[in-house]
Amino acid sequence: MARWAAFSGLVALILLLLLSLSYASRSVVSEEDEPAPSHNLSTGLLLVNVAFSQGILGVFLLLAAWISQIPWAALGVHLPDAATIGLGLVLGTVLFGGNQLGAWTMRRFGFDHENDLRALLAPTTTRGWLLLLLGVLPIIAGFEELLFRGALVGALSAGYAVSPWVLAVFSSFAFALGHGAQGLAGVVVTGLVGFVLAAAFIATGSLVVVVVAHYVVNALEFVVHEGIL
């Protein structure tokens, strides 16, 4: 029998830990006034730290679901197939375009979209790009979607008979707060992206779709803005 209350408490704890890490990353960005000669090393360490911290939180979240006997279907977990992967690719590409339009619009109204953290994480070597694209970004997309869409929307709506659309608003707000290092414009745009991802999750019931879409958005952000294209 699923232990919804226990799972909810563990999810709340993991969310608080993630938001605390986000706050810490804002401090790192604010202290980084100019690039240092050891930038390559610090970038590599930052990438490993992000992958490790989010990977650990992701493992804890999966363990919480398993111990609490939460049905995997409630989290949207299923084996990927061509249709869900394809839908995720299309959705991610559209969201990337919308993200760029939103950031441009916010700048036109005088709100900066801060990208200092992205610049800090941007690799300058082929090995760094492989680590980012094949390791760090998949971990980030997988963990954040499992938390913000799978747990906060799917599992809680199944366990407490709450409208998933109400939970989508809450999870999108929390998702936006987790990206505070991007400034006010970044928080607003990220919140909107998060709500679209939540809507896609509700419509498809698939965690795969939103994980792929999230990965595509992040990957294009780096590839387009940080040097490959």
BAFI-3210 file (N, C-alpha, C; in Angstrom, 3 decimals, decimal comma, padded with zeros to 6 digits):
// residues 229
n [1|2|3|4|5|6|7|8|9|10|11|12|13|14|15|16|17|18|19|20|21|22|23|24|25|26|27|28|29|30|31|32|33|34|35|36|37|38|39|40|41|42|43|44|45|46|47|48|49|50|51|52|53|54|55|56|57|58|59|60|61|62|63|64|65|66|67|68|69|70|71|72|73|74|75|76|77|78|79|80|81|82|83|84|85|86|87|88|89|90|91|92|93|94|95|96|97|98|99|100|101|102|103|104|105|106|107|108|109|110|111|112|113|114|115|116|117|118|119|120|121|122|123|124|125|126|127|128|129|130|131|132|133|134|135|136|137|138|139|140|141|142|143|144|145|146|147|148|149|150|151|152|153|154|155|156|157|158|159|160|161|162|163|164|165|166|167|168|169|170|171|172|173|174|175|176|177|178|179|180|181|182|183|184|185|186|187|188|189|190|191|192|193|194|195|196|197|198|199|200|201|202|203|204|205|206|207|208|209|210|211|212|213|214|215|216|217|218|219|220|221|222|223|224|225|226|227|228|229]
n.u [000,844|000,551|002,448|001,553|001,747|004,258|005,883|005,297|006,376|009,119|009,545|009,094|011,281|013,433|012,903|013,322|016,057|017,049|016,284|017,842|020,393|020,177|020,040|022,599|024,077|023,482|024,921|027,506|027,627|027,327|029,691|031,565|033,386|035,153|036,648|038,988|042,444|042,281|039,889|039,004|039,451|037,812|035,345|035,078|035,007|032,687|030,770|030,954|030,193|027,542|026,352|026,797|025,485|022,799|022,337|022,569|020,388|018,383|018,594|017,886|015,232|014,095|014,512|012,875|010,365|010,280|010,523|008,253|006,367|005,198|003,260|004,863|003,686|002,230|004,153|004,706|006,550|007,892|008,859|010,857|009,799|009,724|007,744|007,228|009,760|010,172|008,072|008,942|011,300|010,299|008,668|010,612|012,186|010,354|009,804|012,311|012,501|010,341|011,306|013,496|012,178|010,629|012,643|013,788|011,619|011,298|013,687|013,266|011,503|013,086|014,043|016,604|017,916|019,728|022,712|024,957|025,538|025,182|027,265|029,445|029,300|029,746|031,570|034,993|036,416|036,551|036,193|034,935|032,508|031,389|031,066|029,190|026,956|026,375|026,389|025,973|023,716|021,646|021,287|020,414|017,994|016,564|016,355|015,105|012,681|011,553|011,150|009,707|007,613|006,923|006,763|005,682|003,454|002,279|002,400|001,408|-001,127|-002,334|-002,225|-003,661|-005,972|-006,069|-006,496|-004,503|-003,821|-003,847|-001,688|000,198|000,531|001,649|004,013|005,329|005,839|007,630|009,622|010,447|011,515|013,721|015,461|016,598|019,076|019,101|018,036|015,278|013,885|014,633|013,513|010,755|010,364|011,277|009,412|007,105|007,874|008,118|005,424|004,323|005,683|004,603|001,937|002,223|003,050|000,752|-001,052|000,045|000,866|003,398|006,656|008,908|008,539|008,668|011,163|012,914|012,216|012,980|015,725|016,449|015,871|017,750|020,162|020,212|020,309|022,951|024,482|023,782|024,246|026,726|028,978|029,300|027,596]
n.v [-001,203|002,185|004,751|007,690|010,036|009,833|009,822|012,350|014,028|013,411|014,269|017,018|017,620|017,060|018,950|021,323|021,051|021,208|023,834|025,200|024,598|025,937|028,578|028,772|028,564|030,995|032,694|031,924|032,776|035,555|036,199|035,771|037,722|038,152|036,210|033,730|032,545|029,847|028,995|026,851|024,593|025,206|025,223|022,539|021,336|022,517|021,415|018,684|018,848|019,787|017,647|015,563|016,442|016,817|014,311|012,695|013,668|012,871|010,072|009,729|010,575|008,613|006,390|007,175|007,011|004,272|003,084|004,140|002,882|003,940|003,940|003,443|004,341|006,536|008,438|008,819|007,189|005,112|002,747|004,159|005,092|005,402|007,263|008,835|009,883|011,292|013,181|014,566|015,706|017,473|019,131|020,191|021,680|023,606|024,843|025,903|027,897|029,498|030,195|031,805|033,903|034,852|035,708|037,743|039,500|040,223|041,581|043,768|045,183|046,042|044,180|042,186|039,107|037,047|035,334|034,369|032,054|030,029|030,725|030,212|027,467|026,690|024,707|024,656|022,871|019,885|017,528|018,602|019,497|017,047|015,888|017,675|017,537|014,804|013,830|015,683|017,371|015,444|014,262|016,461|017,124|014,726|014,426|016,891|016,852|014,498|015,300|017,868|017,485|014,666|013,871|016,154|016,832|014,526|012,269|013,404|014,305|011,882|010,629|012,258|013,084|015,624|018,325|018,046|020,331|022,415|021,628|021,822|024,567|025,206|023,620|024,753|027,301|026,688|025,544|027,769|029,351|027,818|028,564|030,988|032,178|033,167|035,660|038,093|038,102|035,622|033,936|034,385|033,581|030,934|029,892|029,939|028,167|025,905|025,487|024,827|022,434|020,969|020,895|019,362|017,000|016,306|015,973|013,861|011,964|011,052|010,771|010,599|012,181|014,838|014,884|014,522|016,823|018,857|018,366|018,980|021,743|022,783|021,852|023,122|025,764|025,951|025,095|026,877|029,434|029,427|028,861|026,606|026,787]
n.w [000,000|-000,857|000,690|001,010|002,558|003,810|001,566|000,515|002,489|002,223|-000,386|-000,058|001,569|-000,175|-002,142|-000,688|-000,178|-002,792|-003,507|-001,681|-002,625|-005,035|-004,149|-003,079|-005,423|-006,607|-004,984|-005,633|-008,295|-007,975|-006,716|-008,604|-010,258|-012,403|-015,078|-014,189|-014,590|-014,053|-015,042|-016,705|-015,091|-012,877|-014,151|-014,921|-012,387|-011,390|-013,131|-012,488|-009,816|-010,015|-011,434|-009,619|-007,223|-008,047|-009,088|-006,788|-005,287|-007,040|-006,874|-004,181|-004,362|-006,014|-004,362|-002,249|-003,485|-004,006|-001,427|-000,273|-001,720|-004,026|-006,934|-010,034|-012,314|-011,461|-011,289|-013,872|-015,052|-017,487|-020,046|-022,588|-025,901|-029,515|-030,201|-027,861|-027,398|-029,772|-029,586|-027,350|-028,347|-030,288|-028,685|-026,948|-028,722|-029,610|-027,169|-026,581|-028,540|-027,701|-025,203|-025,863|-027,130|-025,012|-023,225|-024,748|-024,942|-022,242|-021,850|-023,499|-021,975|-019,996|-018,166|-017,147|-018,369|-016,694|-017,377|-016,156|-014,658|-016,542|-018,262|-016,585|-016,408|-018,982|-021,206|-022,426|-023,812|-025,858|-024,386|-022,160|-023,262|-024,015|-021,495|-020,440|-022,272|-022,476|-019,931|-017,616|-018,327|-019,042|-016,483|-014,957|-016,315|-016,002|-013,160|-012,336|-013,747|-012,749|-010,110|-010,220|-012,062|-012,168|-009,367|-007,869|-009,386|-010,759|-008,847|-006,419|-007,206|-007,776|-005,286|-003,511|-004,688|-005,827|-008,102|-010,952|-012,321|-010,506|-008,942|-010,919|-011,195|-008,687|-008,754|-010,924|-009,978|-007,895|-009,460|-010,917|-008,837|-008,249|-010,187|-009,668|-010,031|-012,566|-012,620|-012,491|-014,965|-015,977|-014,051|-014,405|-017,108|-016,949|-015,161|-016,756|-018,791|-017,212|-016,552|-019,024|-019,482|-017,360|-018,193|-020,503|-019,356|-017,877|-019,970|-021,456|-019,622|-019,406|-018,283|-019,797|-022,094|-021,100|-019,888|-022,067|-023,535|-021,723|-021,595|-024,253|-024,387|-022,511|-023,629|-026,153|-025,288|-024,307|-026,551|-028,604|-027,490|-026,220|-027,791|-029,646|-031,875]
ca.u [000,000|001,375|002,523|001,572|002,194|005,707|006,494|005,139|007,366|010,444|009,584|009,251|012,666|014,296|012,660|014,010|017,493|017,336|016,185|019,009|021,512|019,977|020,441|024,060|024,630|023,362|026,043|028,711|027,588|027,527|031,076|032,433|033,424|035,852|037,217|040,355|043,188|041,911|038,467|038,723|039,377|036,623|034,186|034,988|034,571|031,283|029,961|030,924|029,421|026,118|025,910|026,807|024,455|021,463|022,245|022,297|018,999|017,541|018,608|017,075|013,823|013,693|014,428|011,679|009,206|010,305|010,233|006,859|005,534|004,442|003,210|005,704|002,802|001,833|005,266|004,864|007,716|007,623|009,938|010,744|009,586|010,001|006,714|007,426|011,025|009,930|007,250|009,807|012,214|009,530|008,272|011,800|012,593|009,380|010,013|013,536|012,136|009,528|012,189|014,272|011,247|010,285|013,795|013,912|010,522|011,600|014,761|012,680|010,834|014,090|014,387|017,715|017,944|021,121|023,229|026,290|025,735|025,377|028,619|030,385|029,233|030,017|032,886|035,869|037,118|035,676|035,850|033,960|031,208|030,859|030,606|027,976|025,830|026,067|026,345|025,374|022,366|020,646|021,009|019,587|016,647|015,896|016,001|014,150|011,358|011,024|010,690|008,713|006,463|006,529|006,368|004,831|002,189|001,703|002,206|000,542|-002,509|-002,848|-002,341|-004,549|-007,135|-006,008|-006,399|-003,115|-003,582|-003,482|-000,325|001,069|000,843|002,576|005,312|005,965|006,350|008,824|010,608|010,972|012,364|014,955|016,316|016,763|020,354|018,895|017,435|013,825|013,398|014,831|012,543|009,435|010,354|011,410|008,122|006,200|008,342|007,748|003,991|004,097|006,142|003,605|000,769|002,573|003,045|-000,642|-001,711|000,602|001,152|004,713|007,833|009,902|008,315|009,131|012,616|013,546|011,999|013,820|017,109|016,624|015,928|019,035|021,260|020,217|020,773|024,412|025,061|023,537|024,725|028,029|030,161|029,382|026,955]
ca.v [000,000|003,397|005,640|008,994|011,073|009,707|010,259|013,810|014,640|013,255|015,159|018,381|017,738|017,115|020,248|022,332|020,890|021,726|025,290|025,673|024,536|027,016|029,817|028,755|028,833|032,439|033,306|031,664|033,653|036,945|036,386|035,531|039,014|038,068|034,896|033,529|031,639|028,462|028,867|025,522|023,684|025,511|024,788|021,091|021,020|022,910|020,426|017,469|019,137|019,836|016,292|014,747|016,875|016,515|012,861|012,162|013,997|012,016|008,729|009,813|010,672|007,284|005,544|007,584|006,444|002,817|002,765|004,521|002,038|004,780|003,313|004,151|005,004|007,835|009,348|008,918|006,399|003,998|002,545|005,109|004,577|006,406|008,305|009,756|010,595|012,264|014,268|015,355|016,498|018,571|020,034|020,889|022,664|024,699|025,550|026,697|029,109|030,330|030,696|032,912|035,012|035,392|036,444|038,968|040,385|040,759|042,574|044,969|045,905|046,456|043,133|041,404|037,655|036,831|034,055|034,177|030,661|029,268|031,014|029,515|026,032|026,432|024,110|025,221|021,755|018,825|016,649|019,307|019,474|015,686|015,732|018,471|017,096|013,377|013,471|016,635|017,808|014,381|014,098|017,604|016,986|013,577|014,690|017,988|016,432|013,532|016,041|018,926|016,995|013,334|013,810|017,252|016,869|013,199|011,457|014,068|014,317|010,515|010,251|013,108|013,467|017,061|018,605|018,186|021,691|023,196|021,231|022,334|025,961|025,182|023,068|025,715|028,365|026,153|025,375|029,106|029,747|027,063|029,158|032,384|032,710|033,751|036,981|038,159|037,677|034,179|033,281|034,456|032,734|029,547|029,488|029,664|026,915|024,833|025,204|024,104|021,067|020,323|020,631|018,232|015,803|015,972|015,533|012,596|011,024|010,481|011,482|010,577|013,334|016,090|014,785|014,794|018,241|019,639|018,211|019,706|023,172|023,087|021,602|024,193|026,978|025,934|024,943|028,093|030,668|029,335|028,664|025,598|027,363]
ca.w [000,000|-000,991|001,853|000,363|003,492|003,957|000,309|000,416|003,370|001,631|-001,556|000,458|002,028|-001,358|-002,764|000,118|-000,425|-004,129|-003,475|-000,944|-003,567|-006,002|-003,481|-002,987|-006,754|-006,829|-004,278|-006,429|-009,468|-007,573|-006,308|-009,760|-010,940|-013,680|-015,284|-013,711|-015,446|-013,766|-015,372|-017,215|-013,955|-012,088|-014,922|-014,782|-011,028|-011,281|-013,846|-011,677|-008,610|-010,386|-011,766|-008,402|-006,282|-008,566|-009,198|-005,455|-004,960|-007,874|-006,282|-002,970|-004,751|-006,476|-003,171|-001,513|-004,176|-003,840|-000,027|000,006|-002,589|-004,965|-008,268|-011,005|-013,287|-010,920|-011,577|-015,321|-015,461|-018,394|-020,997|-023,709|-027,258|-030,549|-030,196|-026,749|-027,614|-030,844|-029,065|-026,483|-029,183|-030,886|-027,612|-026,479|-029,724|-029,547|-025,906|-026,697|-029,278|-026,830|-024,155|-026,423|-027,354|-023,708|-022,696|-025,561|-024,547|-020,921|-022,003|-024,089|-020,892|-019,028|-017,199|-017,671|-018,227|-016,317|-017,854|-015,602|-014,266|-017,778|-018,739|-015,711|-016,681|-020,398|-021,396|-023,456|-024,429|-026,371|-023,265|-021,334|-023,938|-023,908|-020,115|-020,272|-023,094|-022,301|-018,525|-016,690|-018,721|-018,842|-015,055|-014,541|-016,888|-015,392|-011,768|-012,180|-014,223|-011,783|-008,935|-010,442|-012,797|-011,737|-007,956|-007,412|-010,137|-010,974|-007,645|-005,439|-007,692|-007,633|-003,891|-002,719|-005,502|-006,083|-009,524|-011,384|-012,809|-009,319|-008,616|-011,978|-010,855|-007,560|-009,162|-011,822|-009,114|-007,246|-010,532|-011,201|-007,711|-008,353|-011,225|-009,285|-010,506|-013,888|-012,498|-012,531|-016,283|-016,068|-013,174|-015,050|-018,310|-016,516|-014,611|-017,874|-019,402|-016,299|-016,639|-020,283|-019,250|-016,506|-019,032|-021,370|-018,503|-017,580|-021,207|-021,958|-018,544|-019,693|-017,802|-020,879|-022,968|-020,505|-019,676|-023,355|-023,856|-020,812|-022,052|-025,509|-024,074|-021,882|-024,565|-027,152|-024,608|-024,280|-027,889|-029,396|-026,865|-025,582|-028,593|-030,710|-033,069]
c.u [000,879|001,300|002,671|002,107|003,705|006,419|006,420|006,158|008,771|010,605|009,795|010,688|013,623|014,133|013,386|015,527|017,877|017,295|017,357|020,248|021,410|020,400|021,957|024,694|024,526|024,512|027,334|028,773|027,901|028,960|032,052|032,473|034,092|036,472|038,655|041,091|042,806|040,461|038,120|038,559|038,109|035,359|033,993|034,494|033,107|030,366|029,837|030,076|027,925|025,595|025,802|025,656|023,059|021,273|021,917|020,853|018,025|017,460|017,765|015,588|013,299|013,560|013,187|010,428|009,131|009,928|008,775|005,863|004,618|004,419|004,039|004,861|002,362|002,902|005,478|006,010|007,263|008,814|009,771|010,471|009,771|009,008|006,955|008,727|010,851|009,113|008,070|010,762|011,501|009,165|009,460|012,256|011,661|009,576|011,280|013,253|011,303|010,333|012,991|013,386|010,872|011,408|013,972|012,838|010,805|012,705|014,222|011,974|011,796|014,466|015,459|017,510|019,396|021,571|024,619|026,543|025,949|026,782|029,668|030,446|029,607|031,430|033,687|036,680|036,104|035,250|034,802|032,581|030,573|030,315|029,289|026,784|025,411|025,952|025,536|023,934|021,320|020,291|020,101|018,154|015,893|015,449|014,935|012,758|010,728|010,464|009,509|007,475|006,010|005,999|005,353|003,504|001,562|001,389|001,251|-000,906|-003,137|-003,095|-003,368|-005,772|-007,225|-005,885|-004,938|-002,791|-003,249|-002,036|000,656|001,469|001,874|003,963|006,052|006,543|007,628|009,964|011,255|011,898|013,719|015,912|016,536|018,059|020,219|018,251|015,931|013,273|013,514|013,833|011,164|009,357|010,430|010,112|007,119|006,578|007,953|006,277|003,665|004,545|005,145|002,354|001,020|002,565|001,622|-001,323|-001,245|000,762|002,532|005,830|008,885|009,766|008,924|010,624|013,355|013,407|012,897|015,275|017,370|016,735|017,294|020,205|021,345|020,671|022,305|025,005|024,935|024,257|026,171|029,136|030,198|028,763|027,081]
c.v [001,254|004,251|007,078|010,084|011,038|010,197|011,769|014,525|014,559|014,148|016,603|018,615|017,877|018,451|021,354|022,251|021,464|023,246|025,897|025,647|025,645|028,354|029,903|029,066|030,314|033,174|033,121|032,603|035,088|037,227|036,247|036,796|038,956|036,697|034,848|032,592|030,189|028,173|027,466|024,521|023,931|025,096|023,292|020,676|021,387|021,895|019,140|017,672|019,151|018,434|015,437|015,128|016,539|015,015|012,222|012,434|013,137|010,598|008,705|009,836|009,315|006,312|005,876|006,991|004,935|002,413|003,056|003,748|002,862|004,088|004,124|004,883|006,376|008,885|009,536|008,100|005,241|003,850|003,515|004,395|005,721|007,560|009,319|010,540|011,662|013,443|015,173|016,233|017,703|019,607|020,839|021,968|023,870|025,519|026,394|027,996|030,054|030,946|031,897|034,134|035,672|036,215|037,767|039,984|041,023|041,804|043,866|045,821|046,239|045,432|042,232|039,920|037,280|035,417|033,759|032,717|029,788|029,475|030,290|028,024|025,686|025,869|024,852|024,133|020,733|017,885|017,297|019,298|018,084|015,425|016,464|017,832|015,651|012,963|014,421|016,982|016,690|014,160|015,216|017,433|015,848|013,857|015,761|017,607|015,402|014,244|016,947|018,453|015,626|013,286|014,881|017,348|015,473|012,442|012,107|014,134|012,929|010,162|011,022|013,593|014,981|017,266|018,756|019,593|022,637|022,895|021,719|023,774|026,004|024,704|024,028|026,889|027,912|025,978|026,716|029,575|029,042|027,591|030,644|033,004|033,386|035,134|036,930|037,671|036,167|033,407|033,258|033,511|031,259|029,031|029,147|028,367|025,731|024,478|024,462|022,651|020,302|019,972|019,440|016,930|015,356|015,386|014,157|011,543|010,417|011,356|011,577|011,822|014,591|016,057|015,107|016,262|019,141|019,564|019,025|021,210|023,533|022,926|022,713|025,515|027,048|025,936|026,236|029,300|030,619|028,773|027,633|026,134|028,880]
c.w [000,000|000,265|001,344|001,277|003,660|002,708|000,160|001,283|002,801|000,397|-001,116|000,922|000,846|-002,068|-002,010|-000,085|-001,784|-004,146|-002,696|-001,831|-004,606|-005,409|-003,377|-004,335|-007,096|-006,143|-005,053|-007,616|-009,089|-007,174|-007,471|-010,600|-012,297|-013,824|-014,788|-014,643|-015,237|-014,130|-015,867|-016,081|-013,157|-012,827|-014,799|-013,409|-010,821|-011,962|-013,041|-010,435|-008,906|-010,653|-010,509|-007,477|-006,784|-008,748|-007,864|-005,048|-005,777|-007,335|-005,016|-003,312|-005,235|-005,307|-002,349|-002,145|-003,968|-002,417|000,301|-000,854|-003,500|-006,326|-009,268|-012,033|-012,794|-011,169|-013,075|-015,863|-016,338|-019,325|-022,164|-025,017|-028,239|-030,489|-029,082|-026,892|-028,690|-030,380|-028,149|-027,260|-029,788|-029,817|-027,115|-027,437|-029,713|-028,273|-025,931|-027,437|-028,442|-025,704|-024,639|-026,650|-026,028|-023,111|-023,438|-025,146|-023,189|-020,993|-022,587|-023,039|-019,752|-017,983|-017,804|-017,396|-017,960|-016,691|-017,306|-015,226|-015,479|-018,318|-017,894|-016,030|-018,117|-020,577|-022,463|-024,145|-024,933|-025,256|-022,373|-021,954|-023,869|-022,504|-019,903|-020,975|-022,832|-020,835|-017,673|-017,074|-018,653|-017,376|-014,555|-015,033|-016,212|-013,966|-011,647|-012,678|-013,286|-010,559|-009,263|-011,205|-012,278|-010,315|-007,589|-008,161|-010,199|-009,701|-006,661|-005,905|-007,571|-006,176|-003,106|-003,490|-005,676|-007,587|-009,935|-011,884|-011,658|-008,928|-009,672|-011,708|-009,729|-007,994|-010,084|-011,042|-008,421|-008,259|-010,864|-010,092|-007,765|-009,395|-010,947|-009,749|-011,867|-013,824|-012,651|-013,863|-016,427|-015,233|-013,829|-016,241|-017,924|-015,911|-015,694|-018,584|-018,522|-016,370|-017,939|-020,143|-018,377|-017,308|-019,952|-020,581|-018,202|-018,815|-021,659|-020,874|-018,641|-019,141|-018,904|-021,749|-022,374|-020,187|-020,966|-023,717|-023,008|-021,247|-023,310|-025,257|-023,501|-022,849|-025,619|-026,545|-024,637|-025,688|-028,688|-028,810|-026,360|-026,467|-029,669|-031,984|-033,058]
res [m|a|r|w|a|a|f|s|g|l|v|a|l|i|l|l|l|l|l|s|l|s|y|a|s|r|s|v|v|s|e|e|d|e|p|a|p|s|h|n|l|s|t|g|l|l|l|v|n|v|a|f|s|q|g|i|l|g|v|f|l|l|l|a|a|w|i|s|q|i|p|w|a|a|l|g|v|h|l|p|d|a|a|t|i|g|l|g|l|v|l|g|t|v|l|f|g|g|n|q|l|g|a|w|t|m|r|r|f|g|f|d|h|e|n|d|l|r|a|l|l|a|p|t|t|t|r|g|w|l|l|l|l|l|g|v|l|p|i|i|a|g|f|e|e|l|l|f|r|g|a|l|v|g|a|l|s|a|g|y|a|v|s|p|w|v|l|a|v|f|s|s|f|a|f|a|l|g|h|g|a|q|g|l|a|g|v|v|v|t|g|l|v|g|f|v|l|a|a|a|f|i|a|t|g|s|l|v|v|v|v|v|a|h|y|v|v|n|a|l|e|f|v|v|h|e|g|i|l]
***
